[in-house]
Amino acid sequence: MIDDVIFEQDVAIPVRDGALLSANVYRPNIAGGYPVIMTCGPYGKDLHFRDFNPMAYTQIAEHGRYLNWETPNPDWWVPRGYVVVRVDQCGIGSSPGTLDLLSRQQGEDFYDAIEWAANQSWSNGKIGLLGISYYAAIQWQVAAMQPPHLVAMIAWEGFVDLYRDAIRHGGIYSNTFIAAWYARQILPVQHGVTQNFSQETLAANRTNIAEAYKTHVLDDEYYQAYTPDLSQIVTPLLSVANWGGAGLHLRGNIEGYLGASSEYKWLRTIVGNHYVPFYSEEGRAIQERFFGYWLKGHDNGLLAEPRLQLALRRGTNVFWRNENEWPLARTRWTRFYLDAVSYHLSEQVPNIEANVSYAAPQGGVTFLAEPFTVDTEVLGPLVLRLWVSSSTDDLDLFVTIRNLDASGNEIYGIGSIGDRVSVTKGWLRVSQRKLDPQRSTQYRPYHSHDEIQKVVPDQVVPVDIEIWPTSMVFEVGHRLALDIEAHDGDGSGMFLHNDLHDRSPGNLTGTNTISTGGDYHSFLLVPVIPER
């Protein structure tokens, strides 16, 4: 172990457009070439974790002089023979310029910073990326550009698709999280916490994402410019997804794992809140083992490990199992048909055609499966096929999957901030029901979100709703509940969709109707995993 850390603050990194990025470098006090772990992001490289989020700081096991929000801890990594480089992206902290979050410009800047670090005297030329959330999301962006010295990446809870994962779930604006995140975590550190710029000057030096997210309703060239081409990623990677992350990162971690062209890639699922697992003893051991192989050349058996290492949920308990593919090849894709007469879910198609209606924007309906007679594991993505109509020309569908115990009480999971969340979620604005047939599968509808197709009032149309992947063992006596609502359902946590510009009451009021039975085969497709 190396006893001390050499800390260099505000090191200037030149990038291709002539600008300079500001970085902090933490390195061993013994001369030599070391592997480098890097981050580049918007939360301020000089702001200590305890000052950024005091409550979260009390919950994590790891502390230190240089600990920073959602980035690797130099006090832990440097003594183990790594250099840590923490870069303020353009327009944040000590890095001048215009702030443009997750942009191609930031990706290019990060690319240049990676190549700069690889050529320093303290570097062995092998660069790894590690970080949570934004610091994971930007990894997909830069890895798709293929920096020559990028050797490995660990994207720990990081979304991929700006439109589908983060901003517009099923076409519906996810406004409450975006507003809180931007106001609390981005704006206070724009050009540093000690600078005294006017609000007008700061506003002139950042892109107006709040306005852009509202006005760009479809997945147009705006969002596409911020979304990486996963097929261009060839870097060995570990993607870490959290089952409690429905609403932001979960989908992207799985899509990133599936879409990357990397020969060597792993998917790990976890539970818990957004930051505690990353800094836990178990989390650090996983990270060090991965980088030990790729950055230091340790023969630690990594390549022999199964590609999927899954934390699986049984009520509030967790067990682990290794698998080799996603979704699992042995999945029994099971249709549970909706019955508007009994409000039940059944594997039998209802004979009688029936309708159930509810008033928007406050109403909804729940369908219940019969109590399970054996423990039943659900693992993977779900799909809800509905036949719907409305008295108006559009409707928003909010879908919640819940686990009810024998007494009818919901079994919750742990969300991003330790809040209670349901099993999983899905969303769709029916005017954006159009599918991309090239990218859709039987278990994952892919909506193109490239045009508005209003519905004719009272005309029944079929829709397929993507429900984010999940894990849950429904124990004997438990029931699966399917909520279909005109608003955010139970267990939504911080990810609400109530922006009055996007969900104008005048446009989304009326009576919504679900048709079942007869010619209307409305069903929930569930990935049931048989025992081996």
N, C-alpha and C positions, 0 to 999 in steps of 0.2 A: 504493500500500500504506500502511496505517495502522501506525505504528511501535510503539505500545504498547497495553496492555490495562488498562482500569479494572476492578478486581476488587472486587465487593461480596459479602461473605459473610453468610450467615444472614439473607437478606432474607425478611420475613414475607409470605406470600400468603394472604389470607383465602379460605375456601371456604364453600359454601352451608350447611353444618351448624354454622357458627360456629367451626370449628377453624382453625388456622394451619399452613400448610406452610412448611418452611424451604427456601430456594433460594439458590444461588450465581448471581450475574449477572456475566458477563464481557462488556464492551462497549468500543467504540472510545473513544479519549480526545478525539475531536472531537465536539462536540455535533451532534445531528441525529437523525432518525428512520431506523432501520435494520431490515431484516428480522431475524426472530428464529428461531433454531434451538433446539428444546427437547427435553429428556428428563425422564422422571419414573419413578423406579424404586427398587430395594431395595439397591443395592450401596454406598451411602454416598458422597454428593457430595464429601466432603472427603478421601476416601481415594485417594492417588495410585496410579496403575496399577502402578508398580514395587513398591508395598507390598501391593497386592491379589493380584497374580500375578507374582512376580519372574521366573519362567521365561519366561512369555509376553512380558514387557517386553523381554527380550533379543532376541526374534524379530521385533518390529515395526520398521518403518523410521522411525516417527514418535515423537518425544519432546517434552517440554515441561514447563513449570512446573506446569501445571494438568491434565495428562493423567490421565484417569479411565477405569476399566475399561468398555469397550464403549460409550463415549459420544464425541461429537465433541470434538476437541481445540481449546480456545479459542485457543491460541497459533497455530494455523493459520487458523481461521475469522475471528477478530476482525480481523486485519490486512486481510482481504479484504472488510471492510465488513458483517459480521454481528454480531449480539448472540447469545451463547450463554447459555441459562438451564438450569441443572441443578437439578432438584427432588428432594428426598428424599420418597418417598411416606410416607403416614401410618404411624407406627410404626417408622420407620427413621431412624437418624442423629439429626438435630436436629428432626425432625417428630414431635410427640407423637401418642399415640393407639394404637389396636389395629392390628397388622399383619395384613393380609388380602390375600395376593398375588393379583394379576390380577382382583380383584373389581370388581363394578359400582361399589362405593364409590370404588375407586381411579380408575376411569374418570371418574366425576363430578368427583373432585378434580382430575384432569388437565384436564378440560374447563374448570373454573373457573380453573386456572392459565393455560391458554392465553388465555382471555378477559382475565385480569388483565394478562398480558404485552402483549397487543395494545393496551392502553390506557395504557401507560407513555410517558413523554415521549421515551424513547430508541428507541421502536418505530415502524415505519411501518405497523403494523397487520396485517402479513402474517407468519403463523406457519408454520414447517415443522418436521416431526418427523424425527429421524434417530437411529438407534442399532442396536446388534446385540442379537440374542437376546431377553432379557426386554424390553429397551428397544424392540425391534421388535414383540414380541407385544402389548404394551400399546397400541401404535398402532392395531391393528385394533379394540381395545375402545373407545378414545375416538373414533376416526374414525366409528364406527357411531352415535355420539351427535350428530354433525354440529355441532361448535363453529363458530359463524359466521366466526371469523377463522382457522380452520385452512385453509391454502391448498394445502399439498403435504406428502407423507409419503414417506419412504424406509424401508421395512421390510426391514432387512438381516438375513436369516436369523431369522425370527420365526414361531413356530407360531400357529395360529388356534384349533384345536379341542382344548381341554384334554384331553378324554377320548381321542380317537383319535390325536392327534399326540404327546401327551406322557406321559400317565399310564397308559393301558391300551391297548396295541397289540393290536388284535383281541380285546379283552377281557382280556388278560393284563397283569398289573401290571408296569410297567417300573421296578423298585424301586431298582436299584443307582445309576443316575444321580441319581434324585430324592433319595435319601438323602445321597449325597456332595455334591450341589449345595446342599442345604438346610443341611447341617452346616458346610460350608466357606465358603459365599459369602453366606448369609443371616443365620444366627444370630450370627456375630461382629460384625455391624454393626447389630444391632437396638438402637435408641436410642444409637448412637454407640460408637466403639471406646474412648473414654476414660471413659464412664459406669460407675458401680459399682453397678448394680442386681443384686439377688439373682436366682438362676435361677428362683425361684418367681414373682417379680414379672415377669420377662421372659415366662415361660410364660403368665401370666395376661393378658398384653397381646398375644397373637397367637393366630390360629386354629390349631388342631391339624391341619395338613394331612396329617401322616403317618397319623393315625388315620382321617381322612376318606377318603383315597385307598384305604385298605385296606377300609373298611366299605362304601363306595359302589362296588359291583361293576358296576352297570349305569349307563348314561348317563341318569341321573335328573335331577331338578330341581337337584341340587347342582352337577353339571358344567355344566348348561345355563345356570345363572346366571353362570358364568365364561366363557362362549363367546359372542362377538359375533354379531350378525345381519349377515352380510357384505352383504346386499342393501341395507342402509342406508348403506353407504359410498359417497360421491359425490366424495370428495377425489381430485384427481390424485395418482397413486401410482406408485412404482417398487418392485416386489417383487423381492428378490434371494435366489435359492435356491442352495444348495450341494449338488452331487451327492454329496458325502461326508457329508451330514447325514441319512441314513436312520436314524430312531430318535428324531428330535426336530423339526427345523424344516422339512425339505425339503417334506414333504407340505403343510404349512400355507402356505408361500409360494406354491405353485402353486394351492392351493384359494382362497387369498386373492385372487390375481390373477383367477381365473376367477369368483369369487363376487361381487366388488365391482361396484357399479353405476356406478362412475366412467366418465365418457366418455373420459377420458385416463388410460390405465394401461399400464404396461410390465412385462414380466417379463425378468429377466436371470438367467442361471445362471452359476455360477462353480465353481472347484475350489480346493483348498487347505484349510488348517485354518480354525478358526472366527473368527479375529481378524486374521490377517496381511493378507488381501485388503482389508479395510475401511480399514486405515491405509496401504495402499500408494499410490504415486503414481497408479496407474491408478484405484484405488478413489476417491480424493479427487477426481480429475478428473471422474469420472462423477457424483459427488454435487454438485460445484460447478456442473456444467453443468445439472443438473436444477433445482437451486434458483435458479441464475442466471435461468432462464426464468420460473419460477413466482413467485419472491419478489422479483426485481429487474426483471423485464420485459425481459430481454435477448433480442434477436431472434437466437437462436443456432441456429435450425433444428431444435429439439427435436421439434416436432410432426410433422416429416417423417420422423423416424427410425422404422424398423420396430419393431413392438410387442414382438417377441421378439428378444433378443440373447443367443445361446446359446454358452457354452463347451461343446464336445463332446469326448468322450474317445476316444482311440485308444490302447489300452493305457495306458501311463503318460504319453503325450503329449496335448496339447490343441490343438484348432483351433477357430476361431470361424465362426459362420454366423448370418445374420439370417433370421427367419421372421415370419409374420404371424398365425398362429393356433396354439392348443394344444387337443388334440393336432394334429399336422400333418394337413392334409386329404389329403395323398398317402400317408399311412400304409397299409401293407399288413398288415392284422391277420392274423397267421399262427398257426395252431394246430400246436403240436408235441405229438403224442400220446405218453403214457407207455406203455411196454410192460414189464410185470412179468416177462416171460420173459427178455428180453435186457437189461433195465435201460437201454434206449435211449429217446431222444426222436426222433420221426420225424413228418413231415407226413402219413404214411399211418396210417390207423386199424388197429390190430392186429386180426387176425381171431380170435385165440384169447383167450378169457377167462382171466385169470390173476390171482393175488394175490401180494403181497409183504408180509411182516409183520416187525415189529421190536418190541423190548421197550421200554416206557417205564419210567422217565423218561430213560434214557441212550441209547437206540438211534435209528436213522434209516436212510435209504436215499438213494442218489444215482442219478440218471438222467442220461445223457450224450447230447448231440446228436452227430451225426457231424461230423468236422472240416469247417469251412467251406471251400468251394472258391473263393469270392470274398470279398473284404472285405464284411462285412455290418453295416450300421448299425442299432442298436436305439436308439430314442428315444421315450420316453413311458411310460405306466403299463402294467403287466402284470397278468394275472389267472391264477390257478391254479384250475382246476376239478378237484376230486377226488371220487372215490367212496370213502368210508372207513367203517371199522367198528372197534370196540374190544371187548375182553373186559370192559371196565368201562362206566360210564355217561357218560364224558366223556373228551376228549383234547385236548391242546394241540398245534397244528401250527406249527412254526417253519420258514420257507422262506428259503433263501438261493440267490441266483443268482450263479454264479462264472464267471470268464473264465480258461480254462486254455490255456496255450500248447502248442506242438507236442510239448513234452517232458512235458506234464502238470503243469507248475508254474502256480500261480495268479498272475494279474496283479492286484495290489491297487490300490485307490485310497487317497486321503488322507482320514482322518476328522477329526472335530472338534478333536481335540487332537494331530493329526499322526500318529495311529495308523493301522494298516493295516485297511482295510475292503474287503468284497466289493462286487460290482457293485450289488446292492440286496437288500432284505429284505421279508418279509411274515410276518404272524402271524394265527392265529385259534384261539380256544377254540371247539370245535365246538358246545358247548351255546349259543353265541351266534351261530350261523350264520344266523339270520333276516335277510333282506334288506328294505330299504325300497325297494319297487318304484318309487316316485316319484323317488328320488334316485340309483338305480343305473343304470349304462349298461353296454354290452357290455364296455367296457374299464375300468370302475371300479365294482366292487360296493360298495354302501354298506350296511353292517350297521346295523340299528336299535339294537342293544344295549339293548333295553328289556325283554327277558324271557329266562329260562333255559329252554332246551329240551334236557333230558337225552336222550341216545341210549339206545336199547334195546341191551343187550349183544349183540354179533355181528350186529346188523342194519345193513346197508349204507345210508348216506345220502349225498346229494350236498352238497358245500360249495363255495362260491366264495371264494377268498382274495384280498384286495386286496394287490398287491405294489407298493411305492412306485415312483414314476417314476424313470427312470434314463436315462443316456446311455452307450453303449459301442459302438465299432466292433470287432467280432470279426474279426480279421485272418485271412487265408488260413492254414489249418492249425490255427487255434484252435478250441476246443470250448466250448459253453455247458454248464455243469453246473448241475443242479437238485438241491439238497439238501432233503429233507423229514425233519425230525427232531422228537424229543420234547423238545428242549432248545435253548438258544441255539446257533447254528451258528458256523462259522468267520467271522472278520471282523466280529463284533458290536460290537467296541470297548467303550465304557463302558455300552452300553445292554443290560443283562442283566435277565432275568426269573426270579429265583430266590428270591423271597420265600416262606418256608415257610408263611405264613398263606394266601397266595394259591394256591400250588402245593403243597399238602399231598401228600406222597408217598403217603399212603393213598388219596387220591382220583384220582391221575393215574398210578398204576402199572398194569401189565397189558400186553396185547399189542394193538398198533395194526396195522391192515391196510389196504392200498391196493389197490383193485380196478381192473383195466384190461382193455381189449379187450372184444369181444362187445357186450353192452348197456352196458358201463361205459366211457364215453368220457371218461377222465381226460386233461386236456390243459393245456398252458401256452400262453396267448395272448400272443404277442410282437409288439410294434410295430416291424415292419421298415420302414425308410425306403429306398425306391428312389432311385437317382441321378436327378437332374434331367435 
